[in-house]
């Protein structure tokens, strides 16, 4: 228990924030392009997601959903947060985008990244709907 607590207190590597920023950008690009192959590399095998409607999904279900074109355009990130904690990091933001049909979308997400074998992977993401003002 003491050893794991000590690891949690390890300082982040100097390039962690820029690497996580790039991975987040890759995640957004994969979303817009329905790029299942890129998502497959971004998500850990033990990935869990909590959708805005409360459903809990695993990596296989996420990849199945990711292939569907959501007709998202004019996507913007606001309030981006990147908080590295040694071998883990929290990344989140407010996402807004429009669709050709339907109301604009506003969602806040939080993703937990873990560094395994020198590579960052997303192990958890939760999306929360945000009311459109």
Secondary structure as UniProt FT lines:
FT   HELIX           2..8
FT   TURN            14..15
FT   HELIX           16..33
FT   HELIX           36..42
FT   STRAND          43..50
FT   TURN            52..53
FT   STRAND          56..58
FT   HELIX           59..66
FT   STRAND          72..85
FT   TURN            86..87
FT   STRAND          88..99
FT   STRAND          105..116
FT   TURN            117..118
FT   STRAND          119..129
//
